[in-house]
Amino acid sequence: MLLGSAVASPVAVTIEDRDIEGRAVPVGQAIFKCTTPGTIALTFDDGPFQYTQRAMDLLRDGGNMKATFFVNGQNRDSVLNRRPAIERMLRENHQIGHHTWSHPFLTQVSNAEVRKQMIDLENTLFDMTGKIPTYMRPPYFDYNQNTLNIMRDLGYKVIIADIDTKDFETNSPSNYQVAVGKFRDGVAKGGSISLAHDIHEGTVNLILPEMIKIVRQRGLRAVTVGECLGDAPRDWYRYAKRSSTAPPPATQPPTGVVGPGGQCGGSNKWMCASGLCCSQYGWCGDTAQYCANGCQRAFGRCN
């Protein structure tokens, strides 16, 4: 199932509407920086792994700091073996992001494989938590316009970073200060979304404590990517699989705005992103199952 969420609506979305609901975060566009002053988003890729719980310990003890974990389905370990870490992320109000099933270069695989990488992990995380992330990060920061178009269709907010610690290169006792220096310099230059990896022991035990010190010294709030972009927490996730025929959960946003996570129609009168169709089940997509029988013309295009 293809979801989307960015769109042309017959009802204009005003600045006042966005202020009521929180700033809209676009789907299918590369995002490098936070928009909320005084915040920094610490992000960790490629886990969860054996050091992830320790990372959360350090964040908690550093002042209840929050982070975003862009997880894989199968990388250093299977996500299914790390259920306690996944559950703790949600319990302690960290954010879970999507980092593909097995960490491929997305520009080097077929469109069908890109979608499979996304949907396989969606289904696994939903079975584990009842939630599916609406934020993703392409492995290796490898993306092009085609990648972004697919992520738009799937309803994903694409997060890059403006502080890259390159901790995978320097995380030993002899050289970890190189990564710390990259973080310190990035923060000093106004960077606000950092990249590190919770799969490396040196990153967690040597680099992260220094990152926490720098955040505190600069008087910044370490928050999730969703919070640093002003996105409402309910919009960090979807709550149904793409194959679901159940209607989306009811909330009360302003009439005529683009629905979160590719949802459309219903009592909320959510719109689909430009060029997408609203299916009879309240999801946006661009194939016949959305655009033909049962298509809701009031909330998007129909064939």
C-alpha positions in Angstrom: 0.0 0.0 0.0 1.3 3.4 -0.9 0.7 6.3 1.5 1.4 10.0 1.0 1.0 13.1 2.9 1.9 16.5 1.5 -0.9 18.2 -0.6 -3.0 20.3 -2.6 -6.2 21.0 -0.7 -9.2 23.1 -1.8 -9.1 24.6 1.7 -6.0 26.7 2.3 -3.9 25.8 5.4 -3.2 29.1 7.1 -0.3 30.0 9.4 -2.8 30.1 12.2 -3.9 26.6 11.4 -0.3 25.4 11.5 0.2 27.1 14.8 -2.8 25.4 16.4 -1.6 22.0 15.2 2.2 22.5 15.4 4.4 23.3 12.5 3.9 21.0 9.6 6.8 18.8 8.7 6.9 18.0 5.0 7.2 14.4 3.7 9.5 13.5 0.9 12.0 16.3 1.5 15.5 16.0 3.0 15.5 17.8 6.4 18.9 18.8 7.9 18.1 21.1 10.8 15.8 21.6 13.8 13.3 24.5 13.7 12.7 24.9 17.4 15.2 27.3 19.0 17.4 26.0 21.8 17.0 22.3 20.9 19.3 19.7 19.6 18.4 16.3 18.3 20.8 13.5 19.1 20.2 10.7 16.7 21.6 7.1 16.6 21.6 4.8 13.6 21.9 1.1 12.9 20.7 -0.4 16.2 19.3 -1.6 18.4 22.3 -3.5 19.7 24.0 -4.5 22.9 25.0 -1.0 23.8 21.7 0.7 23.1 20.4 0.3 26.7 23.5 1.8 28.0 23.0 4.8 25.7 19.6 5.3 27.2 21.0 5.1 30.7 23.5 7.9 29.9 20.8 10.1 28.4 18.5 9.6 31.4 21.3 10.3 33.9 22.5 13.3 31.9 19.3 15.1 32.6 16.4 13.1 31.1 17.6 13.8 27.6 15.7 12.4 24.7 17.0 11.0 21.5 15.8 9.5 18.2 16.9 5.9 17.3 16.8 5.1 13.6 16.5 1.3 13.8 17.1 -1.5 11.3 15.3 -4.8 11.1 18.5 -6.8 10.5 21.9 -5.2 10.8 24.3 -6.1 13.7 21.4 -8.0 15.2 17.7 -8.7 14.5 15.4 -6.1 15.9 13.3 -9.0 17.2 16.1 -9.9 19.6 16.0 -6.4 21.0 12.4 -6.0 22.1 13.3 -4.7 25.6 15.3 -1.8 24.0 12.5 -1.0 21.6 9.9 -1.0 24.3 12.1 1.1 26.5 12.6 3.7 23.8 8.8 4.3 23.7 8.4 4.0 27.5 11.0 6.7 28.1 9.7 9.0 25.4 12.5 8.6 22.9 11.6 8.5 19.3 11.9 5.5 17.0 12.7 6.2 13.4 12.9 3.9 10.3 16.4 3.1 8.9 15.3 0.4 6.4 15.2 -3.4 7.0 18.8 -4.3 6.2 20.7 -1.0 5.5 21.2 -1.0 1.7 22.2 1.9 -0.5 18.8 3.0 -1.6 20.0 4.5 -4.9 21.5 1.2 -5.9 18.4 -1.0 -5.5 15.1 -1.1 -7.4 12.1 0.9 -6.5 10.4 -2.3 -5.5 13.2 -3.2 -3.2 13.2 0.3 -1.6 9.5 -0.2 -0.8 10.1 -3.7 0.5 12.9 -2.4 2.8 10.4 0.1 4.2 7.3 -2.1 4.5 9.1 -5.1 6.0 10.3 -3.1 8.9 7.0 -1.3 9.2 5.2 -4.6 9.7 7.8 -5.9 12.2 7.7 -2.7 14.3 3.9 -2.7 14.2 3.8 -6.3 15.5 6.2 -5.4 18.3 4.7 -2.0 19.4 1.5 -1.2 17.6 3.2 1.8 16.0 5.0 2.5 12.7 7.4 5.4 12.4 6.7 8.3 10.0 10.3 9.5 10.2 13.1 7.8 8.3 16.8 8.2 7.5 18.4 6.7 4.3 21.4 4.5 5.1 24.7 6.2 4.4 22.7 9.4 3.7 22.3 7.8 0.2 19.3 9.2 -1.6 18.3 11.0 -4.7 15.1 12.6 -6.0 13.7 9.2 -6.8 14.3 8.1 -3.2 12.5 11.2 -2.0 9.6 10.6 -4.3 9.1 7.1 -2.9 9.3 8.4 0.6 6.7 11.0 -0.2 4.4 8.4 -1.5 4.9 6.3 1.6 4.4 9.3 3.9 7.9 9.6 5.3 9.7 12.6 6.8 13.3 12.2 5.6 15.9 13.2 8.2 19.5 13.8 7.4 21.8 15.7 9.8 24.0 18.8 10.0 26.4 17.3 12.5 28.1 14.1 11.5 30.4 12.7 14.2 31.7 10.0 11.9 32.0 8.0 15.0 32.2 4.8 13.0 35.8 5.9 12.0 37.0 7.0 15.4 35.6 5.4 18.5 38.6 3.8 20.2 40.3 5.1 23.4 43.1 6.5 21.2 41.0 8.5 18.8 37.5 9.0 20.1 38.2 12.7 20.7 38.2 13.2 17.0 34.5 12.4 16.9 33.9 14.5 20.0 35.6 17.4 18.3 33.3 17.0 15.2 30.3 17.2 17.5 31.7 20.2 19.4 32.5 22.1 16.3 29.1 21.3 14.7 27.2 22.6 17.7 29.4 25.7 17.8 28.4 26.4 14.2 24.7 26.1 14.9 24.2 22.5 14.0 21.1 20.9 15.6 20.7 17.3 14.3 23.6 15.0 15.1 24.5 11.5 13.8 26.2 8.8 15.8 25.8 5.0 16.0 24.7 3.1 19.1 26.2 -0.1 17.7 29.7 0.9 18.7 30.9 0.4 22.3 33.3 3.4 22.0 30.5 5.7 20.8 28.3 4.9 23.8 30.9 4.7 26.5 33.4 7.3 25.3 31.8 9.7 22.8 28.3 10.0 24.1 29.3 11.1 27.7 31.2 14.0 26.1 28.3 14.9 23.8 26.1 15.1 26.8 28.5 17.4 28.5 28.7 19.7 25.5 24.9 19.9 25.2 24.7 20.9 28.9 27.5 23.4 28.6 25.8 25.1 25.7 22.4 25.2 27.5 20.6 23.2 24.9 17.7 20.8 25.3 18.3 17.4 23.9 15.0 16.3 22.4 13.6 14.0 19.7 13.7 15.0 16.1 10.0 15.2 16.1 10.0 17.7 18.9 12.9 19.7 17.5 10.8 20.1 14.3 7.7 21.2 16.2 5.8 18.0 15.2 3.0 16.8 17.4 3.9 13.5 19.0 0.8 11.8 17.6 2.3 12.4 14.1 5.6 10.6 14.8 3.9 7.3 14.1 1.1 5.6 12.2 -1.2 3.1 14.0 -2.2 0.7 11.3 -0.5 -1.5 8.7 -0.7 -0.5 5.1 -2.8 -3.5 4.4 -5.3 -2.6 7.0 -8.9 -2.0 6.0 -9.7 -0.4 9.3 -10.4 3.3 9.3 -7.7 5.5 10.8 -8.0 6.6 14.4 -10.2 9.7 14.9 -8.7 13.0 16.1 -9.8 16.5 15.5 -7.4 18.6 13.3 -8.7 21.6 11.3 -11.0 20.6 8.4 -9.2 20.3 5.0 -5.6 19.9 6.1 -3.3 17.1 4.9 -3.8 14.0 7.0 -0.9 12.6 9.1 0.9 9.5 7.9 -1.1 9.3 4.7 -4.6 9.2 6.3 -7.5 10.8 4.5 -11.2 11.4 4.6 -13.4 10.3 7.5 -14.9 12.7 10.0 -11.7 14.7 10.0 -11.9 15.5 6.3 -8.2 15.0 5.8 -6.8 15.6 2.4 -4.2 13.5 0.4 -1.0 14.9 -0.8 -1.0 16.3 -4.3 -1.6 13.7 -7.0 -2.6 10.9 -4.6 -6.0 9.2 -4.2 -8.0 8.6 -1.1 -9.2 5.0 -0.9 -12.5 3.8 0.5 -10.6 2.8 3.7 -9.1 6.3 4.3 -5.5 5.9 3.1 -3.7 7.8 0.4 -1.9 6.1 -2.5 -1.5 6.1 -6.3 -2.5 2.6 -7.5 -5.8 1.2 -8.6 -6.7 0.0 -5.1 -6.8 3.7 -4.1 -7.8 5.4 -7.3 -10.5 3.2 -8.7 -13.5 1.5 -6.9 -14.4 3.3 -3.7 -12.0 6.2 -4.3 -13.1 9.3 -2.3 -12.9 12.2 -4.8 -13.5 14.9 -2.1 -10.1 14.2 -0.5 -7.8 13.6 -3.5 -7.8 12.6 -7.1 -9.6 9.5 -8.6 -9.2 7.7 -11.9 
